[in-house]
């Protein structure tokens, strides 16, 4: 008897040790994941926050006759090499648009060159000699050069000059693409889910459709890009690189997510609700429209928001349909060439200029902020309207 008790005690102690080891392994995995996440965010913040500041130079601009043909003639020769080329290029255009500027002068803050900006941020730069660095230090001491908030990063489009590159055109392209995605994927996905869950008979055909929908939710996103290229561009002739073709391609990718989440939300509504509605004489469509769908709508909205957030972060399918174009101006039409934030970040990451590294990280921070906001809104929406049965 004692031998049996001792054996059972040893077995229990062994089980407890295994349980504790599993607990510590799980805690270690969680801590490791949290550490990697913190390292990622710290690295992105370290590289991306400098993109939100830009070096500005206070200079006197003389609108002379020479400046009407060469913008560099409008500023001091010692400062012309420190000013962004975009500034001196626009001076002749300003004089042509406003002839009254001829013979006048003004002092204003203008954009510094990318080399000056990187030098003030402590990075290695090429194109600046010791005299230029000494001049920059002197101007900083005199308050003629300072770091200001980079409003142009949020107000301008892409540019080959790093100091002039912004994310505005990509943001507008992303919004337009998401509008197309939402307009196509949400109604089709919700109606498909309602039919499969509430009206379709349970037979081999519907089972085959359900299996294919689940499989579509798991295939690589680049395949949807190939499908969009083959069908929408090559067959239907939708303009390449446009928000229209990008939104249609992302709608294909988002449809399975919306269908699955909508069916889950519909299943969460108790059968007693349906039975009570049938009991008072409602038709099946009235039961779904007036009773089931309103109760399932919070879950449907949550799944749809998460699906759109996932689509917003996709790059591969949009590269296939050409949405990596150089877009310096904001797109005004759904059929014009455009780019999106993930594609813009991808383009900047391939630029050789050191200044584009911080632009890349800054774009990632903006994209992460949008995605986190969308997911947070989905969570809050679910918490606010959630019903426990």
C-alpha positions as CSV (number, residue, x, y, z in Angstrom):
1,X,0.0,0.0,0.0
2,X,2.8,2.4,1.0
3,X,4.7,1.5,-2.2
4,X,1.6,2.3,-4.3
5,X,1.2,5.7,-2.5
6,X,4.9,6.5,-3.0
7,X,4.6,5.8,-6.7
8,X,1.5,7.9,-7.1
9,X,3.3,10.7,-5.2
10,X,6.3,10.5,-7.5
11,X,4.0,10.6,-10.5
12,X,2.2,13.6,-9.2
13,X,5.5,15.4,-8.5
14,X,6.7,14.6,-12.0
15,X,3.4,16.0,-13.5
16,X,3.7,19.1,-11.4
17,X,7.3,19.6,-12.6
18,X,6.3,19.2,-16.2
19,X,3.4,21.7,-15.7
20,X,5.8,24.2,-14.1
21,X,8.3,23.8,-17.0
22,X,5.5,24.3,-19.5
23,X,4.4,27.4,-17.6
24,X,8.0,28.8,-17.6
25,X,8.4,28.0,-21.3
26,X,5.2,29.8,-22.1
27,X,6.2,32.8,-20.1
28,X,9.6,32.8,-21.7
29,X,8.1,32.7,-25.2
30,X,5.8,35.6,-24.3
31,X,8.6,37.6,-22.9
32,X,10.7,36.9,-26.0
33,X,7.9,38.0,-28.3
34,X,7.4,41.2,-26.2
35,X,11.2,41.9,-26.4
36,X,11.2,41.5,-30.2
37,X,8.2,43.8,-30.4
38,X,9.8,46.5,-28.2
39,X,13.1,46.3,-30.2
40,X,11.1,46.7,-33.4
41,X,9.2,49.7,-32.2
42,X,12.3,51.3,-30.6
43,X,14.3,50.9,-33.9
44,X,11.4,52.3,-35.9
45,X,11.1,55.3,-33.5
46,X,14.8,55.9,-33.5
47,X,15.0,55.9,-37.3
48,X,11.6,57.4,-38.1
49,X,11.2,60.3,-35.7
50,X,14.0,62.3,-37.4
51,X,11.8,62.3,-40.6
52,X,9.3,64.5,-38.8
53,X,11.9,67.3,-38.5
54,X,13.6,69.2,-41.3
55,X,16.4,71.7,-41.5
56,X,15.4,75.2,-42.6
57,X,17.6,78.2,-43.5
58,X,16.7,81.8,-43.1
59,X,17.9,83.6,-46.2
60,X,17.3,86.9,-48.1
61,X,15.9,86.4,-51.6
62,X,16.6,89.2,-54.1
63,X,14.3,89.1,-57.0
64,X,16.7,90.6,-59.6
65,X,16.8,90.3,-63.4
66,X,19.4,87.5,-63.1
67,X,17.1,85.6,-60.7
68,X,14.4,85.5,-63.3
69,X,16.6,83.1,-65.3
70,X,18.6,81.5,-62.6
71,X,17.2,81.0,-59.1
72,X,20.6,80.7,-57.5
73,X,21.3,84.4,-58.4
74,X,18.6,85.4,-55.9
75,X,20.5,84.1,-52.8
76,X,23.9,84.7,-51.4
77,X,26.6,82.5,-53.2
78,X,27.8,81.0,-49.9
79,X,24.3,79.9,-49.0
80,X,23.2,78.7,-52.5
81,X,24.9,75.3,-52.0
82,X,23.1,74.8,-48.6
83,X,19.6,75.4,-50.0
84,X,17.5,72.7,-51.5
85,X,17.4,72.7,-55.3
86,X,13.6,72.8,-55.1
87,X,13.7,76.3,-53.7
88,X,16.0,77.9,-56.3
89,X,14.0,76.2,-59.1
90,X,10.8,77.8,-58.0
91,X,12.1,81.4,-57.8
92,X,12.0,82.1,-61.6
93,X,8.5,80.6,-61.7
94,X,7.4,82.9,-58.8
95,X,8.7,85.9,-60.7
96,X,6.8,84.9,-63.9
97,X,3.6,84.4,-62.0
98,X,4.0,87.7,-60.1
99,X,6.0,90.3,-62.2
100,X,5.8,92.8,-59.3
101,X,8.4,90.9,-57.4
102,X,11.1,92.2,-59.8
103,X,13.5,94.5,-57.9
104,X,12.2,93.5,-54.5
105,X,13.7,91.3,-51.7
106,X,12.4,89.4,-48.8
107,X,13.8,87.3,-45.9
108,X,12.1,83.9,-45.3
109,X,12.7,80.4,-44.1
110,X,13.4,78.0,-46.9
111,X,14.2,74.3,-47.2
112,X,17.8,73.3,-46.6
113,X,19.4,70.6,-48.7
114,X,19.4,67.0,-47.8
115,X,23.1,67.1,-46.9
116,X,22.6,70.0,-44.5
117,X,19.7,68.2,-42.9
118,X,21.6,64.9,-42.5
119,X,24.6,66.8,-41.1
120,X,22.5,68.5,-38.4
121,X,21.0,65.1,-37.5
122,X,24.5,63.6,-36.9
123,X,24.7,61.4,-39.9
124,X,27.5,61.0,-42.3
125,X,27.0,63.0,-45.5
126,X,28.7,63.4,-48.8
127,X,29.0,66.7,-50.7
128,X,29.9,68.9,-47.8
129,X,33.5,70.0,-47.3
130,X,35.0,71.5,-44.1
131,X,34.2,75.0,-45.2
132,X,30.5,74.1,-45.7
133,X,30.4,72.4,-42.3
134,X,32.0,75.5,-40.7
135,X,29.4,77.7,-42.4
136,X,26.6,75.5,-41.2
137,X,27.8,75.6,-37.6
138,X,28.1,79.4,-37.8
139,X,24.6,79.8,-39.2
140,X,23.2,77.5,-36.4
141,X,24.9,79.7,-33.8
142,X,23.4,82.8,-35.3
143,X,20.0,81.3,-35.4
144,X,19.9,81.2,-39.2
145,X,19.5,77.4,-39.4
146,X,17.2,75.4,-37.2
147,X,15.3,72.2,-37.1
148,X,11.5,72.7,-37.6
149,X,8.6,70.3,-37.8
150,X,8.5,68.8,-41.2
151,X,5.0,69.7,-42.4
152,X,6.0,69.0,-46.0
153,X,6.3,65.3,-45.1
154,X,2.6,65.2,-44.7
155,X,1.7,67.8,-47.3
156,X,3.8,66.8,-50.3
157,X,4.0,63.9,-52.7
158,X,7.0,61.8,-53.6
159,X,10.2,63.4,-54.9
160,X,13.7,62.2,-56.0
161,X,15.1,64.8,-53.6
162,X,14.9,63.4,-50.1
163,X,14.3,66.7,-48.3
164,X,11.2,67.3,-50.5
165,X,9.7,63.8,-50.4
166,X,6.4,63.5,-48.7
167,X,3.6,60.9,-48.1
168,X,0.6,62.9,-49.0
169,X,0.0,61.4,-52.4
170,X,0.4,57.9,-50.9
171,X,-2.1,58.7,-48.2
172,X,-4.7,60.0,-50.7
173,X,-4.1,56.9,-53.0
174,X,-4.5,54.6,-50.0
175,X,-7.8,56.3,-49.0
176,X,-9.2,56.1,-52.6
177,X,-8.1,52.4,-52.9
178,X,-9.8,51.6,-49.6
179,X,-13.0,53.3,-50.7
180,X,-13.1,51.0,-53.7
181,X,-12.2,48.0,-51.6
182,X,-15.0,48.7,-49.1
183,X,-17.6,49.5,-51.7
184,X,-17.0,46.1,-53.4
185,X,-16.0,43.8,-50.6
186,X,-18.4,44.8,-47.9
187,X,-21.8,44.4,-49.6
188,X,-20.8,41.4,-51.6
189,X,-19.2,39.7,-48.6
190,X,-22.1,40.4,-46.2
191,X,-24.8,39.3,-48.7
192,X,-22.8,36.1,-49.5
193,X,-22.5,35.3,-45.8
194,X,-26.2,36.0,-45.2
195,X,-27.2,33.7,-48.0
196,X,-24.9,30.8,-47.0
197,X,-25.8,31.1,-43.3
198,X,-29.5,31.8,-43.5
199,X,-30.9,30.7,-46.8
200,X,-28.7,28.2,-48.6
201,X,-29.5,24.5,-48.2
202,X,-26.9,22.3,-46.7
203,X,-25.7,20.3,-49.6
204,X,-22.5,19.4,-51.4
205,X,-22.5,22.5,-53.5
206,X,-22.7,24.9,-50.5
207,X,-20.1,22.8,-48.6
208,X,-17.8,23.1,-51.6
209,X,-18.3,26.8,-51.6
210,X,-17.5,27.1,-47.9
211,X,-14.3,25.0,-48.3
212,X,-13.2,27.3,-51.1
213,X,-13.9,30.4,-49.2
214,X,-11.8,29.1,-46.2
215,X,-9.0,28.2,-48.6
216,X,-9.1,31.6,-50.3
217,X,-8.6,33.3,-46.9
218,X,-5.2,31.4,-46.5
219,X,-3.6,31.7,-49.9
220,X,-0.6,34.1,-50.4
221,X,-1.7,37.7,-51.2
222,X,0.5,37.9,-54.3
223,X,-1.8,35.4,-56.1
224,X,-4.6,37.9,-55.8
225,X,-2.3,40.4,-57.5
226,X,-1.7,38.0,-60.4
227,X,-5.5,37.4,-60.6
228,X,-6.1,41.2,-60.7
229,X,-3.5,41.6,-63.4
230,X,-4.9,38.9,-65.5
231,X,-8.6,39.7,-65.1
232,X,-9.0,43.4,-64.4
233,X,-6.1,44.8,-66.4
234,X,-5.5,42.4,-69.2
235,X,-9.1,41.2,-69.8
236,X,-11.3,44.1,-68.7
237,X,-8.8,46.9,-69.5
238,X,-9.0,48.7,-66.1
239,X,-6.3,51.4,-66.0
240,X,-3.0,50.1,-64.5
241,X,-1.7,51.6,-61.3
242,X,-5.0,53.2,-60.5
243,X,-6.9,53.1,-57.2
244,X,-9.7,51.4,-59.1
245,X,-7.7,48.3,-60.0
246,X,-5.9,48.3,-56.7
247,X,-9.2,48.5,-54.8
248,X,-10.7,45.7,-56.9
249,X,-7.7,43.5,-56.3
250,X,-7.8,44.1,-52.6
251,X,-11.5,43.5,-52.5
252,X,-10.9,39.9,-53.8
253,X,-8.4,39.4,-51.0
254,X,-10.7,40.9,-48.3
255,X,-13.9,39.1,-49.4
256,X,-13.1,35.7,-47.6
257,X,-12.3,37.6,-44.4
258,X,-15.5,39.5,-44.4
259,X,-17.6,36.4,-45.3
260,X,-16.1,34.3,-42.6
261,X,-16.4,37.0,-39.9
262,X,-20.0,37.8,-41.0
263,X,-21.0,34.2,-40.8
264,X,-19.5,33.9,-37.3
265,X,-21.4,37.0,-36.2
266,X,-24.7,35.6,-37.6
267,X,-24.1,32.3,-35.8
268,X,-23.6,34.2,-32.5
269,X,-27.2,35.3,-32.6
270,X,-29.3,32.8,-30.5
271,X,-31.8,30.6,-32.4
272,X,-34.4,31.7,-29.9
273,X,-34.4,35.1,-31.6
274,X,-35.3,33.5,-34.9
275,X,-37.9,31.2,-33.4
276,X,-39.6,34.2,-31.7
277,X,-39.7,36.1,-35.0
278,X,-41.1,33.2,-36.8
279,X,-43.7,32.8,-34.0
280,X,-45.2,36.2,-34.7
281,X,-45.5,35.5,-38.4
282,X,-42.3,37.0,-39.9
283,X,-41.0,35.7,-43.1
284,X,-37.4,34.4,-43.3
285,X,-36.2,37.6,-44.9
286,X,-37.9,39.7,-42.2
287,X,-36.3,37.6,-39.6
288,X,-32.9,38.2,-41.0
289,X,-33.4,41.8,-41.9
290,X,-35.2,43.1,-38.8
291,X,-33.9,40.8,-36.0
292,X,-30.7,38.8,-36.8
293,X,-28.8,41.3,-38.9
294,X,-29.1,44.2,-36.5
295,X,-27.8,42.0,-33.6
296,X,-25.0,40.7,-35.7
297,X,-23.9,44.1,-37.1
298,X,-21.3,44.9,-34.4
299,X,-19.5,41.6,-35.2
300,X,-19.8,42.2,-38.9
301,X,-18.4,45.7,-38.6
302,X,-15.5,44.5,-36.5
303,X,-14.5,41.8,-38.9
304,X,-14.8,44.2,-41.9
305,X,-12.6,46.8,-40.2
306,X,-10.0,44.1,-39.4
307,X,-10.1,42.9,-43.0
308,X,-9.7,46.4,-44.4
309,X,-6.8,47.0,-42.0
310,X,-5.1,43.8,-43.3
311,X,-5.7,45.0,-46.9
312,X,-4.2,48.4,-46.2
313,X,-1.0,46.8,-45.1
314,X,-0.6,44.7,-48.2
315,X,2.1,45.5,-50.8
316,X,2.6,42.4,-52.9
317,X,-0.7,42.4,-54.8
318,X,-0.4,46.1,-55.5
319,X,3.1,45.8,-56.8
320,X,1.8,43.3,-59.4
321,X,-0.9,45.7,-60.6
322,X,1.6,48.6,-60.9
323,X,0.8,50.7,-57.8
324,X,4.5,51.5,-57.2
325,X,4.5,54.4,-59.7
326,X,6.4,57.7,-59.0
327,X,3.6,60.0,-57.9
328,X,4.7,63.5,-57.1
329,X,1.2,65.0,-57.2
330,X,-2.0,64.0,-55.4
331,X,-4.2,61.8,-57.5
332,X,-7.6,63.4,-58.4
333,X,-9.3,60.4,-60.0
334,X,-10.0,56.8,-59.4
335,X,-8.6,55.9,-62.8
336,X,-5.4,57.9,-62.6
337,X,-2.0,56.5,-61.6
338,X,-1.6,56.4,-57.8
339,X,0.4,54.7,-55.1
340,X,-0.3,53.6,-51.6
341,X,1.5,53.8,-48.3
342,X,3.0,50.3,-48.2
343,X,4.2,50.7,-51.8
344,X,5.6,54.1,-51.0
345,X,7.6,52.7,-48.1
346,X,8.8,49.9,-50.4
347,X,10.0,52.4,-53.0
348,X,11.8,54.6,-50.4
349,X,13.6,51.5,-49.0
350,X,15.3,50.9,-52.3
351,X,16.7,54.5,-52.6
352,X,20.5,54.8,-52.2
353,X,20.3,58.2,-50.4
354,X,20.9,57.9,-46.6
355,X,18.1,60.5,-46.0
356,X,15.5,58.0,-47.4
357,X,16.2,55.6,-44.6
358,X,14.4,58.0,-42.1
359,X,11.7,58.6,-44.7
360,X,11.1,54.9,-44.9
361,X,10.9,54.5,-41.1
362,X,8.7,57.6,-40.9
363,X,6.3,56.2,-43.4
364,X,6.2,52.9,-41.5
365,X,5.3,54.8,-38.3
366,X,2.5,56.6,-40.1
367,X,1.2,53.3,-41.5
368,X,1.5,51.6,-38.1
369,X,-0.4,54.4,-36.5
370,X,-3.3,54.0,-39.0
371,X,-3.4,50.2,-38.7
372,X,-3.3,50.3,-34.9
373,X,-6.1,52.9,-34.9
374,X,-8.2,50.8,-37.1
375,X,-7.7,47.7,-35.0
376,X,-8.3,49.7,-31.8
377,X,-11.6,51.0,-33.3
378,X,-12.6,47.5,-34.1
379,X,-12.0,46.4,-30.5
380,X,-13.8,49.4,-29.1
381,X,-16.7,48.8,-31.4
382,X,-17.0,45.2,-30.4
383,X,-16.8,46.1,-26.7
384,X,-19.4,48.8,-27.0
385,X,-22.0,46.8,-28.8
386,X,-21.2,43.3,-27.6
387,X,-24.1,41.3,-26.2
388,X,-23.8,38.3,-24.0
389,X,-26.6,35.8,-24.4
